[in-house]
Amino acid sequence: MAVLLGCGRGDAPGSGGDWKGRTLRIGTDATYPPFESVKDGELVGFDIELGALVAEELGAKVSWTNTSFDGVFPALMAGKFDLVISAVTLTPERQQRLGFSTPYYTAGQLVVAREADTAVTGLESLRGKTAGIQLNTSASLVLEKFPDIEVRQYPSIDLALQDLRNGNLAGVVGDGPTLRYFLTHGFQGLRAAGGLLTEEHYGIAMRPDDPALREAVNAALQRLRDSGRFAALEERYFGEAAQKAQATPPAVPWGKVTWRLARGLGLTLGLTVLALLSGMPLGLAVALGRRVRFRPLSWLCAAYVEGLRGTPLLVQIIFIYYALPQLLGVDLAPMLAAVLALTLNSAAYVAEIFRAGIASVDAGQEEAARALGMGRAQVMRYVILPQAVRNVLPPLTNEGIALLKDSSLVSIIGMAELTRAGQELASQLAAPLAVWPLVALFYLLATLPLTRLASALEKRLHRQG
């Protein structure tokens, strides 16, 4: 079970500058080429190779965690990993909360517009219009100075570019290197509008309470610069040869895309099955708990149901994975946290389904059974529950369908389920229109049998009266 749920931890946080023979845990969001992306199931990109070089200089092994960008900093502060290398721009706000290495790359914000829209020549020309940015990036700081520009935020920059191409935005603002990568990898009909708006620096993020690690990383970066290895890496990704190699958008490798999505679907189905198998008995127990005469227990079960149903599943996942280590010192692996969050949430809905099923049984049957000398527990076990279970099979099947789709939210803690696999592929290939319909098809293939099963159960129960 420990292997299945990945309960093991790496080195303890705040552990100083001596990393020889140990594992350096690094977090990233691999939807941001050419800095980090996923190719053939492996992390690739400038930042990925830089992290490997830093670990090599420290004499450490490296372990990567691929998670969403809006979850990467909470995970760092919760001790899930030691560094974040993910094209992180140094901003005053981030530097107040986090520790940073010396800057390792200089970039800047760029405006991208449609080729046919010659009116957009830069940021000033977006006044009175709508611009798209990626969520939680430094582009928001640039646009704060332009209150007359309406801003829409997207989970990944490729979705913003697709919305621009669809005509719903006047421009997209983001990091120059990444936007130029997308312009040469599949987003025809778009162009860079002007030059870089800012000069920004990327740094390696870490917890502020580990100055020894910061000094070790800075020393490693300096040695890489002195040896010429950093310059060689930079030339390979951003030099003239690299730019020429990007001139022709690559074809979509459908076989690899399908295999990658199939693996994501496998994880999605696994999470759903585990959560249902755990959530149904828990939900039944909660439903029965609400019927007991011991008021504290019935109130506790009612509070559980209302609390879990009244808060978003995403918030529950974030709390279990990121907040529990801070509050209680309970450090859960992503798989265990995902299953636990989905189980607790599903159990609340299953409890209400069972409660309705129990209430649907004619009260006269309970009275008749009690008249025959059966106790309350016996009546529930032998008379009411068999009928209630039969009545709730269709809604339980529908709950399974909803849970399968809701499992996409666990991508925020780095689980590479179907939706996360789609995000990574759409970014790597710069082809959201090719990837997302296939993701939808995979979800349809997974839910269609359950939908047909629910329909068949409803028809059978209706015929049986």
Summary of the structure (lengths in Angstrom):
residues: 465
radius of gyration: 26.3
end to end distance: 43.7
largest distance: 90.1
contacts: 1550
relative contact order: 0.12
helix: 59%
strand: 12%
